[in-house]
Structures are given as structure tokens and as C-alpha cells.
Amino acid sequence: MPDLDASVPEFAQWVNPVLAALRELGGSGKPREVVELVADSEKVSDAVLDRINTNGGSRFTNQVHWARYFLAEDGYIDRSRRGVWALTEKASLTPVLSPSQVRLLVTEVQRRDREAREVNVTGEVLAGPAETSSISGELEALPPDAEHGDYRAKLMWVLRGLSPSGFERICQRLLRESGFEQVFVTGRSNDGGIDGHGLLSLNAFVSFRVLFQCKRYSGSVTPAQIRDFRGAMQGRADKGIILTTGTFTAEAKREASRDGAPPIELVDGDKLVELFAKLELGLRPVTTYEVQEAFFDDFR
């Protein structure tokens, strides 16, 4: 990873690691795969991984998404409609960007974004400053993936605004839509944090009883909470699921998959949004188009 000076935003340090991760994955990968591989290959500390933005999302994940956005805007990563990040031919010609190339990439994309926000298609100047002018600060003001607008941030805002019982019921609906059966919210207090249970049938012969816990907040779930939940589910279910609008600390993730202990599936805010989008649950797909001016060059 090249040494970058303070003239570029913080996310720029992940530009080359994102390209390297995609190459290691064979040229393409899902966002979560890339984020996890970057964290592993760059030996990102728990302290960095556990940092959250003011909106409750992982700052590290947000930074990696911003790196991908700038790479896509400059033609190094393909704009997939299917949620896959893929390297382009341009990326194959430039395996590693030098510090000056990273600086130029950031500057050029910021300039184009600023101009696009200042002038609409009719040439009318839009009100308000360009949002990318403050990109070196807290990044949650813009969605981490500009292709999808701000639905991710808005959906998270809606989910966090639900009542505790409402969030439990929306999680119940999400599990049902995902193939679970006999999903019930217990509504009982002092039950070790267990909010409900359900049944997941793999086939006609094999099924799993699952207990789930719903945490509607913007903080991070700790390893102690993972252990408490595991203790409460002991002897009562084959598997556990924790769904949260927040995040999980790096240590909590390790605790959830610790050898010799019943596994617990973790669904953080980012994955929660992915599931709602995949199921189109409370989300309506909208088609839009981008004018490709190069196509019209021969007719000018």
C-alpha cells in the first residue's frame, strides 16, 4: 500500500488493497468478500474494524465502499447491476496505482461529481454545496455506493425508528420471507435475550430449530453478548441468529464462530439491508438510465 499524504481523503488508502483483493478473488467478488479480504490481507486491527460512523455502520466497510466507488468512476472497476465488483481492462494495465495516480484519481472524480451536482441537465445551477467537497470528513452523509442512491441509509433510518416490538416483528417477517417456518416472536423478558424461534427445513428429512435475537441500535454487539445468547440457547435450539441494525466487533465475530461452541449467525446492518433488497421487502426497484455521450459523437 503506497504512502499517501494528508491531501487525499482517508478512504484513498484502500484503493490499491481493493484492486489487489479483486485480483486474488479471480477478478471479481461480492462486496462483503472484498471487505473481508482487504481486512485480512492488510492486517487491519480490531480497533479500526470496530470503529463506527455516527449512523452506526462500520467505518472501515464504508471506507472500502468509497474506494470502490472512486475506482468505478474512473473505470478501474465495472459497474455491475448484480452487486458484484469486477476489474476492468484498465485495471489489468495498471496493477498498482502510485501515490500520484491515487491523488489524481480522487481529484478528478471529486471534480466531476461536484460539476454534476452543481449543474443539472438543463444547465440550471442547483442550490447547495457539492456533497463531495467534504468527502474527507465523516462519510455517512453520502451512501457508500452511489449507484444505489441513498436507499441504504434511508432504510436503516426507518428500521432504527421502529419500536422494539416492531423491529422484532419485521425480523420475523424477514426470516419467513427467507424460507423459515413456524417463526414466532416470544415477547418475553428475562429470557436470555431470546426474542423468537423458528424452523428451517433443509429438505424433507432434515430441519433445524433456530432461536433469534433482535438488536435495534447503532452500537456494536460485543463478545459478551454473543456468549450470553449462546448460553440462553443451550439445549433449546440447533442454531442461533442475531440480527442488528448496528455492527459486530471483530472479537464478537470470532466468538460467534469459535471452535467447539454452537455456531451463531450474525446479521449486521449492512447484511440486513442486503437481505431486504434481495427480497424486495419494503423496497421497490426503480430503473434509471445514464446518457452515454460517446455514442452520439458520430452524429454531432
LINCORNOR-V940266 format. One record per backbone hydrogen bond with DSSP energy under -1.0 kcal/mol. NH is the residue of the N-H (numbers start at 1). CO is the residue of the C=O. E is the energy in kcal/mol with one decimal. If there is no record, write none. Layout:
((NH & CO & E) (NH & CO & E))
//
This chain:
((8 & 5 & -1.3) (12 & 9 & -1.3) (13 & 10 & -1.5) (14 & 11 & -2.2) (15 & 12 & -1.5) (18 & 14 & -2.0) (19 & 15 & -1.7) (20 & 16 & -2.7) (21 & 17 & -2.5) (22 & 18 & -2.2) (23 & 19 & -1.9) (24 & 20 & -2.3) (25 & 21 & -1.7) (26 & 23 & -1.6) (27 & 22 & -3.5) (29 & 85 & -2.2) (34 & 30 & -2.2) (35 & 31 & -2.6) (36 & 32 & -2.3) (37 & 33 & -2.3) (38 & 34 & -2.7) (39 & 35 & -2.2) (40 & 36 & -2.0) (41 & 37 & -3.2) (42 & 38 & -2.3) (44 & 39 & -2.4) (49 & 45 & -2.4) (50 & 46 & -2.4) (51 & 48 & -1.1) (53 & 57 & -2.7) (56 & 53 & -2.0) (59 & 51 & -2.1) (62 & 58 & -2.1) (63 & 59 & -2.5) (64 & 60 & -2.3) (65 & 61 & -2.2) (66 & 62 & -1.9) (67 & 63 & -2.2) (68 & 64 & -2.2) (69 & 65 & -2.4) (70 & 66 & -2.3) (71 & 67 & -2.1) (72 & 68 & -2.6) (73 & 69 & -2.4) (74 & 70 & -1.3) (75 & 72 & -1.3) (76 & 71 & -2.9) (78 & 86 & -3.5) (80 & 78 & -1.3) (85 & 29 & -2.9) (87 & 27 & -2.8) (88 & 76 & -1.9) (92 & 88 & -1.3) (93 & 89 & -1.3) (102 & 98 & -2.6) (103 & 99 & -2.3) (104 & 100 & -2.2) (105 & 101 & -2.5) (106 & 102 & -2.4) (107 & 103 & -2.3) (108 & 104 & -2.7) (109 & 105 & -2.3) (110 & 106 & -2.3) (111 & 107 & -2.1) (112 & 108 & -2.4) (113 & 109 & -2.6) (114 & 110 & -2.5) (115 & 111 & -2.4) (116 & 112 & -2.3) (117 & 113 & -1.8) (118 & 114 & -1.6) (119 & 115 & -1.8) (120 & 124 & -2.0) (123 & 120 & -1.9) (126 & 118 & -2.3) (133 & 130 & -1.3) (134 & 131 & -1.5) (135 & 132 & -1.7) (137 & 134 & -2.0) (142 & 139 & -1.6) (148 & 145 & -1.7) (149 & 146 & -1.5) (151 & 148 & -1.2) (154 & 150 & -2.3) (155 & 151 & -2.9) (156 & 152 & -2.2) (157 & 153 & -2.1) (158 & 154 & -2.3) (159 & 155 & -2.7) (160 & 156 & -2.3) (162 & 159 & -1.1) (167 & 163 & -2.6) (168 & 164 & -1.8) (169 & 165 & -2.1) (170 & 166 & -2.1) (171 & 167 & -2.0) (172 & 168 & -2.0) (173 & 169 & -2.2) (174 & 170 & -2.2) (175 & 171 & -2.5) (176 & 172 & -2.1) (177 & 173 & -2.7) (178 & 174 & -1.2) (179 & 176 & -1.6) (180 & 175 & -2.5) (181 & 199 & -3.5) (184 & 197 & -2.8) (186 & 195 & -2.1) (194 & 191 & -1.4) (195 & 212 & -2.4) (196 & 212 & -1.4) (197 & 184 & -2.1) (198 & 210 & -2.5) (199 & 181 & -2.9) (200 & 208 & -2.7) (202 & 206 & -2.2) (203 & 206 & -1.6) (208 & 200 & -2.7) (210 & 198 & -2.8) (211 & 239 & -2.1) (212 & 196 & -2.5) (213 & 241 & -2.3) (215 & 243 & -3.1) (217 & 215 & -1.2) (221 & 247 & -3.0) (226 & 222 & -1.5) (227 & 223 & -2.4) (228 & 224 & -2.3) (229 & 225 & -2.1) (230 & 226 & -2.4) (231 & 227 & -2.4) (232 & 228 & -2.0) (233 & 229 & -1.6) (236 & 233 & -2.5) (237 & 233 & -1.2) (238 & 209 & -2.1) (239 & 209 & -1.4) (240 & 263 & -1.2) (241 & 211 & -2.1) (242 & 265 & -2.5) (243 & 213 & -3.0) (244 & 267 & -2.6) (245 & 215 & -1.7) (247 & 219 & -1.9) (249 & 221 & -2.1) (253 & 249 & -2.0) (254 & 250 & -1.7) (255 & 251 & -2.2) (256 & 252 & -2.1) (257 & 253 & -1.0) (258 & 255 & -1.2) (261 & 258 & -1.6) (264 & 256 & -1.8) (265 & 240 & -3.0) (267 & 242 & -2.8) (269 & 246 & -2.7) (272 & 268 & -2.6) (273 & 269 & -2.1) (274 & 270 & -2.0) (275 & 271 & -2.3) (276 & 272 & -2.2) (277 & 273 & -2.4) (278 & 274 & -2.8) (279 & 275 & -2.2) (281 & 276 & -2.4) (295 & 292 & -1.4) (296 & 293 & -1.2) (297 & 294 & -1.3) (299 & 296 & -1.6) (300 & 297 & -1.2))
//
